[in-house]
């Protein structure tokens, strides 16, 4: 599975659990950290955890194991590191504070509108 396919699978998992403002940014040309950054927002600490759990579950089902998880106890920002894809799940306040969308603005936005269902 390519890193883009992994990112798209993460988006599908996040959307399936009603993640908000899901963004994918290609950062391979500007960073060695990963190829893609996936960013999503949950409505509460419970929702943030449920979103992260769903991503981990769906990617594990596809044979993609998480390399590292950060922030699982805080439930305001959980990072799932899949080496080539990094998934960030925030609550509203943490997403506004860290503003990764702006930090990675030099990356290329990836259109995932074909995956995200309209509510």
ZINORVEN-V197746 format. One record per residue. N is the residue number from 1. RES is the residue in one letter. SS is DSSP state (A for helix, B for strand, O for the rest). OMEGA is omega in whole degrees, -180 to 180 (NA if undefined). NEAR is the number of other C-alpha atoms within 8 Angstrom. Layout:
BEGIN
{{N	RES	SS	OMEGA	NEAR} {N	RES	SS	OMEGA	NEAR}}
END
This chain:
BEGIN
{{1	X	O	179	4} {2	X	O	179	5} {3	X	A	177	10} {4	X	A	178	8} {5	X	A	176	8} {6	X	A	179	11} {7	X	A	-180	13} {8	X	A	177	10} {9	X	A	176	10} {10	X	A	179	13} {11	X	A	180	13} {12	X	A	178	10} {13	X	A	180	12} {14	X	A	180	15} {15	X	A	179	13} {16	X	A	178	7} {17	X	O	175	9} {18	X	O	172	6} {19	X	O	-177	12} {20	X	B	174	9} {21	X	B	-179	7} {22	X	B	-179	12} {23	X	B	172	10} {24	X	B	-179	13} {25	X	B	175	12} {26	X	B	-177	12} {27	X	O	-175	14} {28	X	O	-179	11} {29	X	O	-176	6} {30	X	O	-177	7} {31	X	O	174	8} {32	X	O	-178	6} {33	X	O	-175	7} {34	X	O	174	12} {35	X	O	-176	13} {36	X	B	174	15} {37	X	B	177	14} {38	X	B	-177	15} {39	X	B	179	14} {40	X	B	-180	13} {41	X	B	173	14} {42	X	B	-174	14} {43	X	O	-179	9} {44	X	O	179	8} {45	X	A	178	10} {46	X	A	179	7} {47	X	A	178	9} {48	X	A	-180	18} {49	X	A	179	11} {50	X	A	178	9} {51	X	A	179	14} {52	X	A	178	12} {53	X	A	-179	8} {54	X	A	177	11} {55	X	A	-179	11} {56	X	A	180	11} {57	X	A	-177	8} {58	X	A	180	11} {59	X	A	176	13} {60	X	A	176	10} {61	X	A	-180	7} {62	X	O	178	6} {63	X	O	-179	6} {64	X	O	-178	8} {65	X	O	177	8} {66	X	O	179	10} {67	X	O	-175	8} {68	X	B	177	7} {69	X	B	177	10} {70	X	B	171	7} {71	X	O	-174	10} {72	X	O	-180	10} {73	X	O	-177	4} {74	X	O	-178	7} {75	X	O	173	13} {76	X	O	177	12} {77	X	B	177	14} {78	X	B	179	16} {79	X	B	175	12} {80	X	B	-176	14} {81	X	B	177	12} {82	X	O	180	12} {83	X	O	-179	8} {84	X	O	180	10} {85	X	B	176	14} {86	X	B	-179	13} {87	X	B	176	12} {88	X	B	175	12} {89	X	B	-175	15} {90	X	B	159	16} {91	X	B	-175	15} {92	X	A	-176	9} {93	X	A	-180	7} {94	X	A	180	10} {95	X	A	177	12} {96	X	A	-177	7} {97	X	A	-176	6} {98	X	A	173	6} {99	X	O	180	8} {100	X	A	178	8} {101	X	A	179	7} {102	X	A	-178	6} {103	X	A	-179	7} {104	X	O	-178	9} {105	X	O	177	7} {106	X	O	176	7} {107	X	O	-180	11} {108	X	B	175	8} {109	X	B	179	8} {110	X	O	180	8} {111	X	O	177	6} {112	X	O	-178	10} {113	X	O	178	6} {114	X	O	-179	6} {115	X	O	-173	9} {116	X	O	178	9} {117	X	O	176	7} {118	X	O	-179	3} {119	X	O	NA	2}}
END
